[in-house]
Amino acid sequence: MVRVSFDYTNLLEVEGGIRESELSDLRPRLERATDEHLQDPPGFTRLPHTRDLLTPSKALAEEIRTSGATDFVHVGIGGSSLGPVALHRALNHPYYNALAERGGPRMHFAENPDPNTLHAILDLVELESTWINVVTKSGSTAETMANFLVLRRALVEASGEAGYRERTIFTTDPDSGYLREIAEREKIRTLPIPQDVGGRYSVLTPVGLLPAAVSGLDAEALLSGAASCANEIAERRAEHPAVLGAAMHYLMDTSRGRNIRVMMPYADALERFAAWFVQLWAESLGKEGKGSTPLGAVGTTDQHSQLQLYMEGPQDKVIELIEVENHPNDLEIPRAYEDLEGVGYLGGHTVAELLNVECDATRRSLAEAGRPNCTIRLGTVDEAHLGYLIYALEAQTAIAGGLYGVNPFDQPGVEAGKRITYSRMGRPGY
Ligand SMILES: O=P(O)(O)OC[C@H]1O[C@](O)(CO)[C@@H](O)[C@@H]1O
């Protein structure tokens, strides 16, 4: 059973928070935005209800896992990597790649075109048994294509053309783009990214499903978790707490001047999940002079780094805590040094207890200092809970687009820099 809840108490009750009247004034617009979202559903809303993309992803993953693969390099950037990285970091062993006994290949992510990272990957992988998965919706993102070209040459050198073709996958647009053209030329196997699903909404397509299944995660549970959220939203519409969150964050930004949304999970596992959300919220809503700035943090680590600013700095932030009720692999803190009062008190508690008590302490101290905050509570961190939360935040972001009056599915602002890069790098026509 998936247990995910959204607690907005400290947005409503703290001084400087949202007034009930503001929320009720906004309600008709929230209902309209939600109705529009449900009547003309964007492509990503279909994903939890179909197995059309899961079946080929799982079949290919099984082939890779049983092929004796030692390494799997996922090549992509932005929406073509943030989701897969988030899932990997949340659900696989943090030192997975260092484990002697592992249930699948080591996972590597070539995102930035940083020679040092690429060199490190090439240094680590056993090229004769390495698979590469090149993920780009447009089929021409410079960073991804550069990383691909370097890895391709290494694979060809190690295993010849045939080995490269056999152990390479392209995850891309079903019909168009340069990567599609290369796939046809070189007979490379492909998985589709549906045309109506943009990169930052694509983690539940083969973009996320294939790497998840390759590393042994339960991709089916990811989709069923998402489906339970989708069904709840279809039923409760603007009353659903994830949808209500669109109104809460919109109001904090536009009426309270709190235009920074800090997502702070109290779990190392979710650090990259916050990075996934940052792209979703930033690229979807930051346009036409509108939008709020999402930032990622992690508790307790950032209590010892940023909390001072959150408590006493400018009143421009909403802190969104993510609390995990049952942390996997909890450990008891042993009793020792009981005669030393600054140490002995910890014995007999658990590590997760300390983490969650600190989450609560942050929530309370922020509220007492008049700093609005909210909490997402997850029963645990597993595929179903993350599937639910991914869908909830995608729907919330899309509906927030309706409130801001912007198109949450385009990103015109990133084109200018791309054009300059193409021209400087000598791409014909630029
Ligand atoms: O999947 P692609 O086409 O390589 O794009 C990667 C990312 O680049 C962007 O287009 C921004 O430049 C994102 O929207 C996208 O997620």
PDBQT file of the ligand as one rigid body, heavy atoms in Angstrom, charges set to zero:
ROOT
HETATM    1  O1  LIG A 501      16.278  14.521 -24.536  1.00  0.00    +0.000 OA
HETATM    2  P1  LIG A 501      17.013  15.634 -25.200  1.00  0.00    +0.000 P 
HETATM    3  O2  LIG A 501      16.365  16.049 -26.467  1.00  0.00    +0.000 OA
HETATM    4  O3  LIG A 501      18.449  15.295 -25.395  1.00  0.00    +0.000 OA
HETATM    5  O4  LIG A 501      16.944  16.907 -24.264  1.00  0.00    +0.000 OA
HETATM    6  C1  LIG A 501      17.583  16.956 -23.030  1.00  0.00    +0.000 C 
HETATM    7  C2  LIG A 501      17.106  18.153 -22.254  1.00  0.00    +0.000 C 
HETATM    8  O5  LIG A 501      17.425  19.333 -22.947  1.00  0.00    +0.000 OA
HETATM    9  C3  LIG A 501      16.373  20.289 -22.849  1.00  0.00    +0.000 C 
HETATM   10  O6  LIG A 501      15.755  20.356 -24.088  1.00  0.00    +0.000 OA
HETATM   11  C4  LIG A 501      16.869  21.633 -22.469  1.00  0.00    +0.000 C 
HETATM   12  O7  LIG A 501      17.920  22.019 -23.273  1.00  0.00    +0.000 OA
HETATM   13  C5  LIG A 501      15.447  19.703 -21.808  1.00  0.00    +0.000 C 
HETATM   14  O8  LIG A 501      14.146  20.152 -21.952  1.00  0.00    +0.000 OA
HETATM   15  C6  LIG A 501      15.628  18.251 -22.039  1.00  0.00    +0.000 C 
HETATM   16  O9  LIG A 501      15.185  17.482 -20.950  1.00  0.00    +0.000 OA
ENDROOT
TORSDOF 0
